[in-house]
């Protein structure tokens, strides 16, 4: 259930409960007080909902900032490692050496059979 639906359900329940106490025969002052109480309760519920969303967003931002810090440290570590371990250019692939060795052995085998 989404947070907005929960708040709507709670606010409707509170309005229904307050409607039981509403007396239509009373004067205008009691009606305005009743309406003020209903609006204050609904406003209070929405304020708490907004505060909870802000708190969740703050936690998400902290986690995101921590991930960014870890990522930046990883990049710095990779830069340091690239300085410490120089890359060898022109390095021969070991598979090519293995293929050449196999070809030489096949050539020697064929020569020995003649």
Beta strands, then each sheet from edge to edge (+ up, - down):
end
